[in-house]
Amino acid sequence: MAEGAPAAVLVRVQEADFDPGREIEALRGRSTGAVVSFVGIAREFSDAFAVERITLEHYPGMTERCLEDIGRRALARWNLLAVHIIHRHGELLPGDRIVLVATASTHRDAAFEACRYVVDFLKTEAPFWKREAGQGGARWVEAKQSDDQARERWRDPSAPG
């Protein structure tokens, strides 16, 4: 998009893999000063559990709306040009990409802060359910207290989100 275009939130929830480089290039077209990105990768181990595959389930429609809301809250809090969130669902193997969060701004500080904000809220608010499977059986992954603590640092009564 051209300079001066309104800030945008792009959300995709998909089974297919994505190309982080291509996604970042798309953000560069917004005449940015900074693009900050986070790519989440499926782990081989979760605590002491050896993971052979994970299955991510979501609630279609609700998931996209939730991610869009998180992105809009970031736009309201920082001077951003764009927020892109791509999250996969379905069966994934260790090493597969799960999520991309990318923020674009004319200044790096806003892009860094907003990217971390979006990741922290995505981990605690987005309606995804993760099941890990391996030789030790299968288990649903519970919410982590560390994710809740990361989110809480953004709680400012005077700021959106």
QUIFENWO-V474935 format. One record per pair of residues at least 24 apart in sequence whose ideal C-beta (glycine too) atoms are under 10 Angstrom apart, sorted by the first residue. I is the first residue (numbers start at 1). J is the second residue. D is the distance in Angstrom with one decimal. If there is no record, write none. Layout:
# QUIFENWO-V474935
I,J,D  I,J,D
This chain:
# QUIFENWO-V474935
1,26,9.3  1,27,9.5  1,29,6.4  1,30,5.1  1,31,8.2  1,81,8.1  1,82,7.8  1,104,9.9  2,29,8.3  2,30,8.0  2,31,6.9  3,29,10.0  3,30,7.5  3,31,3.8  3,32,9.2  3,81,8.8  3,106,9.4  4,30,9.9  4,31,8.3  4,81,9.9  5,29,9.8  5,30,6.9  5,31,8.6  5,81,7.9  5,82,9.0  6,75,9.5  6,81,9.1  6,82,9.8  7,71,9.5  7,72,9.1  7,74,9.5  7,75,4.9  7,76,9.4  7,78,9.7  7,79,8.6  7,80,5.6  7,81,5.7  7,82,6.3  7,83,7.9  7,104,8.9  7,105,9.4  8,71,8.8  8,75,8.4  8,80,9.1  8,81,7.6  8,82,4.9  8,83,7.6  8,84,8.5  8,104,9.1  9,67,8.2  9,68,5.5  9,69,8.9  9,70,8.6  9,71,3.5  9,72,5.7  9,73,9.7  9,74,8.1  9,75,6.5  9,80,9.2  9,82,7.4  9,83,4.9  9,84,7.9  9,85,7.6  9,118,9.7  10,67,9.7  10,68,9.1  10,71,8.0  10,82,6.9  10,83,7.4  10,84,4.6  10,85,7.2  10,86,8.2  10,102,9.0  11,63,8.6  11,64,5.3  11,65,8.7  11,66,9.1  11,67,4.5  11,68,5.1  11,69,9.6  11,70,9.0  11,71,6.6  11,83,8.6  11,84,7.9  11,85,5.0  11,86,7.8  11,87,8.1  12,64,8.3  12,67,9.0  12,84,8.3  12,85,7.5  12,86,4.7  12,87,7.6  12,88,9.2  12,100,9.1  13,56,9.6  13,58,6.2  13,59,9.9  13,60,7.4  13,61,9.6  13,63,5.3  13,64,5.7  13,66,9.9  13,67,7.3  13,85,8.7  13,86,7.9  13,87,5.3  13,88,7.7  13,89,6.2  13,99,10.0  13,126,9.1  13,128,8.9  14,86,7.0  14,87,7.8  14,88,6.1  14,89,7.4  14,90,8.8  15,56,9.4  15,88,6.4  15,89,6.1  15,90,4.2  15,91,8.6  15,92,9.3  16,86,9.7  16,88,7.5  16,90,9.0  17,86,9.7  17,88,7.2  17,92,9.2  17,96,7.0  17,97,6.0  17,98,9.9  18,84,10.0  18,86,5.1  18,87,9.6  18,88,7.6  18,97,6.4  18,99,9.3  18,100,6.0  19,86,10.0  19,97,9.1  19,100,9.4  20,86,8.9  20,97,7.2  20,100,5.7  20,102,8.0  23,84,6.1  23,86,6.7  23,100,5.8  23,102,6.1  24,84,8.7  24,100,8.8  24,102,6.1  24,104,9.0  26,82,8.9  26,84,7.5  26,102,8.8  26,104,9.5  27,81,7.8  27,82,5.7  27,83,9.4  27,84,6.3  27,102,5.7  27,103,8.2  27,104,4.4  27,105,10.0  27,111,9.6  28,104,7.8  29,82,9.6  29,104,9.4  30,80,9.7  30,81,4.6  30,82,5.6  30,104,5.4  30,105,9.5  30,106,9.5  31,81,7.7  31,104,9.2  31,106,8.3  32,80,9.5  32,81,5.7  32,82,8.0  32,103,9.5  32,104,4.4  32,105,6.6  32,106,6.6  32,107,9.5  32,108,10.0  32,111,8.0  33,81,8.9  33,104,8.5  33,105,6.6  33,106,4.2  33,107,5.6  33,108,7.1  33,110,9.3  33,111,8.2  34,80,9.9  34,81,9.4  34,103,8.3  34,104,7.0  34,105,5.4  34,106,7.3  34,107,6.3  34,108,4.1  34,109,8.4  34,110,7.7  34,111,4.2  34,112,7.8  34,115,9.9  35,81,9.1  35,82,8.7  35,84,9.3  35,102,6.0  35,103,7.2  35,104,4.9  35,105,8.2  35,108,9.3  35,111,6.5  35,115,9.2  36,101,8.7  36,102,7.0  36,103,5.3  36,104,8.1  36,105,8.1  36,108,7.2  36,109,9.7  36,110,9.0  36,111,4.1  36,112,5.1  36,113,8.8  36,114,7.7  36,115,4.3  36,116,8.5  37,84,8.4  37,100,6.4  37,101,6.8  37,102,4.1  37,103,7.8  37,104,9.6  37,111,9.1  37,115,6.9  38,85,10.0  38,99,7.5  38,100,7.2  38,101,4.7  38,102,7.6  38,103,9.1  38,115,5.7  38,116,7.8  38,118,8.2  38,119,5.3  38,122,9.5  39,86,9.4  39,97,5.8  39,98,8.3  39,99,7.1  39,100,5.4  39,101,8.3  39,102,9.0  40,87,8.6  40,88,9.3  40,96,9.9  40,97,7.2  40,98,4.5  40,99,4.1  40,100,7.8  40,101,8.2  40,119,7.9  40,122,9.0  40,123,9.1  41,92,9.5  41,94,8.2  41,95,6.4  41,96,7.1  41,97,6.1  41,98,6.6  41,99,9.0  42,88,9.2  42,92,4.8  42,93,6.5  42,94,5.2  42,95,6.3  42,96,4.7  42,97,7.8  42,98,5.6  42,130,9.5  42,132,9.3  43,94,6.2  43,95,8.8  43,98,9.5  43,132,8.9  44,93,9.4  44,94,4.1  44,95,7.5  44,134,9.4  45,94,8.4  45,132,9.8  45,134,9.1  46,94,9.9  46,130,9.2  46,132,5.5  46,134,8.9  46,139,8.7  46,141,7.0  47,132,9.7  47,141,9.9  48,136,9.0  49,132,6.3  49,133,9.6  49,134,6.2  49,135,9.6  49,136,5.9  49,137,8.9  49,138,9.9  49,139,7.1  49,141,9.6  50,94,9.2  50,132,9.3  50,134,4.7  50,135,6.4  50,136,6.7  51,92,9.7  51,93,8.9  51,94,5.8  51,132,4.8  51,133,7.3  51,134,5.3  51,135,10.0  51,136,9.4  51,139,9.9  51,141,9.8  52,93,7.6  52,94,7.4  52,132,8.4  52,133,5.9  52,134,4.4  52,135,7.0  52,136,9.5  52,138,9.6  53,91,5.8  53,92,6.7  53,93,5.5  53,94,7.8  53,96,9.2  53,131,9.0  53,132,7.8  53,133,5.2  53,134,7.8  53,138,9.2  54,90,9.6  54,91,7.4  54,92,5.2  54,93,8.0  54,94,8.2  54,96,8.5  54,98,8.2  54,130,5.7  54,131,6.6  54,132,5.2  54,133,7.3  54,134,9.6  54,138,9.7  54,141,8.1  55,89,8.5  55,90,7.0  55,91,5.2  55,92,7.6  55,129,8.5  55,130,7.3  55,131,4.6  55,132,8.3  55,133,7.3  55,138,8.6  55,140,9.7  56,87,8.0  56,88,6.6  56,89,4.5  56,90,6.5  56,91,8.2  56,92,6.7  56,98,7.1  56,99,9.6  56,128,5.6  56,129,7.2  56,130,5.5  56,131,8.1  56,141,9.7  57,89,6.6  57,90,8.5  57,127,9.1  57,128,7.0  57,129,4.6  57,130,7.9  57,131,7.5  57,140,9.8  58,87,7.8  58,88,9.6  58,89,5.0  58,90,9.5  58,126,7.8  58,127,6.0  58,128,5.0  58,129,7.4  58,130,10.0  59,126,9.6  59,127,4.6  59,128,8.6  59,129,8.8  60,89,8.9  60,127,9.7  61,127,9.9  62,126,9.3  62,127,5.5  63,87,7.6  63,89,8.2  63,126,6.2  63,127,5.3  63,128,6.9  64,126,9.7  65,127,9.5  66,121,9.1  66,122,8.6  66,125,5.9  66,126,5.3  66,127,6.1  66,128,9.4  67,99,9.9  67,101,9.5  67,118,8.6  67,121,9.3  67,122,6.8  67,125,8.8  67,126,6.0  67,127,9.5  67,128,9.9  69,121,9.0  69,125,8.2  69,126,9.8  69,161,8.8  70,101,9.3  70,117,8.2  70,118,5.7  70,119,9.5  70,120,9.3  70,121,4.7  70,122,6.1  70,124,9.9  70,125,6.5  70,126,7.4  70,161,7.4  71,101,9.0  71,103,8.9  71,114,9.1  71,117,10.0  71,118,6.5  71,121,9.5  71,122,9.5  72,160,8.2  72,161,9.0  73,114,9.6  73,117,7.9  73,118,8.6  73,121,7.5  73,154,9.3  73,159,8.7  73,160,4.7  73,161,3.5  74,101,9.4  74,103,6.9  74,110,9.3  74,113,8.7  74,114,4.5  74,115,8.4  74,116,9.8  74,117,5.5  74,118,5.3  74,121,8.3  74,154,9.9  74,160,8.5  74,161,7.3  75,103,9.4  75,114,8.1  75,160,8.8  76,159,8.2  76,160,4.1  76,161,7.5  77,110,8.9  77,113,8.2  77,114,7.1  77,117,7.0  77,154,8.4  77,156,8.8  77,159,5.5  77,160,5.4  77,161,6.2  78,103,7.9  78,105,6.7  78,107,9.2  78,109,8.4  78,110,4.1  78,111,8.0  78,112,9.6  78,113,6.1  78,114,4.5  78,115,9.8  78,117,7.9  78,159,9.9  79,105,6.1  79,106,7.0  79,107,7.3  79,109,9.6  79,110,5.3  79,111,9.7  79,114,9.2  80,104,6.5  80,105,4.9  80,106,8.9  80,107,9.8  80,110,6.0  80,111,7.2  80,113,9.7  80,114,5.6  80,115,9.7  81,105,5.9  81,106,7.0  81,110,9.4  81,111,8.9  82,111,9.8  82,114,10.0  83,111,9.8  83,114,6.8  83,115,8.5  83,117,9.6  83,118,6.2  84,118,9.5  85,118,6.6  85,119,9.3  85,122,6.9  85,126,8.9  87,122,7.5  87,126,7.1  87,128,7.0  88,128,9.7  89,128,7.2  89,129,9.6  89,130,9.8  91,131,9.6  91,133,9.1  92,130,9.4  94,134,9.6  98,128,9.3  98,130,9.0  99,123,9.3  99,126,9.2  99,128,9.3  113,154,9.2  116,150,8.3  116,153,9.4  116,154,8.7  117,150,9.8  117,151,8.9  117,153,9.4  117,154,5.6  117,159,9.9  117,161,7.2  118,161,9.6  119,147,9.6  119,150,8.4  119,151,9.7  120,147,7.3  120,148,9.4  120,149,9.4  120,150,4.6  120,151,4.7  120,152,8.9  120,153,7.8  120,154,6.4  120,161,9.9  121,147,9.7  121,150,9.3  121,151,6.0  121,154,7.4  121,161,6.7  122,147,9.6  122,151,9.6  123,147,4.4  123,148,8.9  123,150,7.3  123,151,7.3  124,148,6.0  124,149,9.8  124,150,8.0  124,151,4.7  124,152,9.3  125,151,8.0  125,161,9.7
